[in-house]
Every structure is written in structure tokens, then in C-alpha cells.
Amino acid sequence: MRVAIAGAGAVGRSIAMELIDNEHEVMLIERDLAAIEPESVERAEWVNADACELSSLEEAGLQGCDVVIAATGDDKVNLVVSLLAKMEFAVRRVVARVNDPRNEWLFDENWGVDVAVSTPRILAAVVEEAVSVGDLVRLMTLRQGQANLVEVTLPETTPLAGKAVRDLRLPTDAALVAILRGGRVIVPQQDDSLEGLDELLLVATADVEEEIRTALGR
């Protein structure tokens, strides 16, 4: 994929390096000339431009990108970049960084955001997950807020131990997408059995989260 990242700070550069290692083509857009450091991510294309200006994005070729990531430290900038990417350039996938959790409600389809990533929320979720085995933890909002990536760690003495995935009575708007077990990532098949302390990753709408808890014995 061709990916444009607005903001070449520590976060933007780290994302760029990860994507390049996975063989994607990356363009870093940075307004501050002093922050342009091509040697820090040598295989990326560097563009000195204001990502909030339509003409600058046109010149950078944003219309040829598959994904745009708004990764600056300013939520206002990230919202404007997301809106321009989606509405003016019809970018298929727009991911935006949320710096202030109080602004998280803004990062939805109205601003062109497909996936909002809130670092404080993720950190809080990690802490919560570490101390609340068995509870449902919302990790990320997906698809313009219509669904969430959630995680549930089964208790060591879960009544689901030994049961097959097919026996889970999950609600219609929920799907089990991965099982994390002892450092392994398992793509669940119908015949796979569950074990205590399995971490279950599910995609689900918010209104069925209580049903998920019930299905998993909470």
C-alpha cells in the first residue's frame, strides 16, 4: 500500500519505519522544516508541506494513497487532515491519532475518520486488562465508531475450558477474530478448544457487549 503520514514526530516516524519494514510505501508530510530528518527514516518519501492545506496535499499526491494517517500532536490538525483526505481525495482508509481523550467523540465519520487511535485509552485498557481478568476491555474503535475491538481474558477456572469455539453463543453483531495463548496468535477455527487465561479478541458493536459478557460466563 501507499501510505501518507501527516506529522513526522516520534510517533509518525515510528509508524513509518514499521510500515516500511512490512514493505509498504510511505510518505511523511511535515510542516516544520526543522523536523525534516530524511536520515531518520531513509526509505520514506519526505514532503515539507502543511497537511491542512488542500493545495499542498494535491501537490504531494494524496489522491494516490491507499491510507492516510493523521499522526500529529494536535487534534485540530488531525481532524482537518482526516476530513480533507476522505472528502477531497476519497482516501479509502483514514486513521487518526487522538491526543486528548476529551476530543475522542469528534473522531468519527463526520470528520472522515475510519479508525481513531487514542493512546491514553489504549494505555488505560492495557492497565485495566492487567488487573481485571475476565472483564471486557474496549481497545479500539473501528469503522467510524460502528464497532469496537474488545478483549476478554478468560479466568483460569473458566467454565468454557475444553469447549469448542463453535459452542460459544456470541450475539449476531460480534465475531471472535483471534485467541492469544502463551505467546501464540491463534486464528480460531470451529473445532478449536478454549482454555483458561486465553485472551479473546473480538470485533463487536457496543450494544452487544453485555451479551458478550453473558456468553463468556461473566
N, C-alpha and C positions, 0 to 999 in steps of 0.2 A: 504494500500500500504506500501511497504518498501521503505523508502526514505533515501538517503545518502546526508548529507550536508557537503561540504568542507568549513571549516572556522567556528570556534566556538567563534567568537567575539560576540558583542552585537547583530548584525544582525542575524547571524547564530543561536544563542541561542533563539532569539525571534521567528524565523521561526519554530525552533524545538518544542518549547512549544505550539505554535498554532497548529501544525500538530498532536502532541501527544494528545492535547485536543480533536482533531477530530478523535482520535482512530487510527492514523497511527503509524507504527513502524519506529523509527528514529535512524539513526546512525550519530553521529557527528565526523568528521575527522579533527583533529587539529595537526599541525606540532610542535607548540611551547608548550613544556611540561608545562611551567608556566601558560599557558592559559587553561589547562585541569582542569575543575571545575565540576566534576560529581554532586556535591550538587546543582549546579545552574539549572540543568535540570536532575532530578534524574531518570526519566523514559526513558531517551535516552541511547543508547549504545555509549560509548566514545572510540575513537580509536586515539592513539598517532601515527601519521604517516604523511609522506609527500604525499599529494594528487597528486603531479605531478610525482610521481614515479610509474611506472607500477606494479612493484613487490609489493609495499605497498598496492595498490588498489586490487590486486589479493588476497593478504592475508586478507584484510578487507572484501572480499566477495562482491565486487561491482557488480559482474555478477548476483547477486541475487536481485538487486534493481530494482524497477519499475521506480523510478525517482531519478535523481541526481541534486542537487542544488549547483552551484558554487557561494559561498557567501563570499569569502574573500575580503579584501580591496585592492587587487592587480589585475588589469585587466589581466595582463600577466598570472598570476596563474589561473584565472577563465577560460581563453581561453584554456589553456593546459588541465585543468581538464575536460572541456566540450568535447574537442577533444578525449581524452582518453576514457571517458565514452561512447561516441557514437561509435567511431571506433573500440576500442579494446574490449568493453564489451557489445556493442549493447543495451545500456540502452534505453528504449522506449521514455523517456521524459527527456530532459536536459534543465534546467533553469539556466541562468547565470546573475549575478549582474554586471551592468556596473557602474563603479565608475567615470570615466572621460567621459563626453559626446563626446569628440573628438574621442574616441575609439569605439563609438557605431556602426560604419559601419563595424567593424570587426566581430561583434557578429551575425553571420549568419550560414547557413548550412555548409559552408566550414570549420567552426570550431566546428561543431557538436551541435550548439545551436538551440534549438527549440523555446524558448522564452527568449528574452533579456529584463531585467528589469532595466531601468535607473532611479535611484532615482531623479537626477536633472530634468529629463524630466517629471516625474510624478509630482514633486512639481511645476514645471513651468506650467504644464497642469492644476493643481488644481487652481493656481493663475489666469491663463487665463480664466478658466471656471467661476471663481467667478466674473470676471469683463466683460465678453463678452457673455451674454445670447444671444442665437441664433447662435453663431458661432460653427463650428465643431472643436472639440478638440481631437487630437490623444493621447490616453492614453498609449497604449502599442502595441508593435509589436509582432505578433503571427506567428506561423507556418513558421519558417525560413524566416521571412520577407515577406511572400507572402500575408499576411493580417494584418490588424490593428484593435484593439479595439478602437472605437471612441465614443465620447459623444456629444450630441447636447441637449441643454436646450431650449425648445420651448419658445418663447416670451409669455408674459401674454396675449397679444392680437392676438395670432397666428390664422390665418385663418383655421388651422386644428382642432381647438377646436370643439368637438362634432362629428368629423368624426371617422369612424371605422378604425381599423388597416388595414383591407382589402383594404381600399381606398388609402393607401399610394402607390405611384408609384415608389417604390425603384428599382434601377438598378439590373440586374441579379446577380452581384457579391457582393451583400450587403444583410445582414439579421438583422432584429430587434430582439435582444435577451432579452432585459429587459426594463421595464419602471420603473423609480424611481419617486414615487409620495408621498409627505408628510410622508416620513419615511418608506413607504412600497415599497417592491420589487414586481413588477407585471410581471409574465411571460405572454407575450402578446398572446392573442387569437384573431382570426379574427374579432370577434364581439366587442372586447373591444374598447372603445372610447378614444380619446386623449383629453388632457386638457392643458390649458396654464400653463407654468412653469414645465411641465413634463420633466424629464431628460431621454432621449432616449439613450440606449447603443446599438451600432451596431457593427457587425464584417463585414469588407469590405476590398477589395483590394484598394490600394492607387489610382489607376487610375479611380475609380468611385466616389471619394469623392466629386468632383464638381457636379456630378449628384445627389448625396445625398442632397447637399445644395439646389439644384433646387427643388427636390421632397418635401423638408421640407419648401419650401417657402422662401429660402434665395436668 
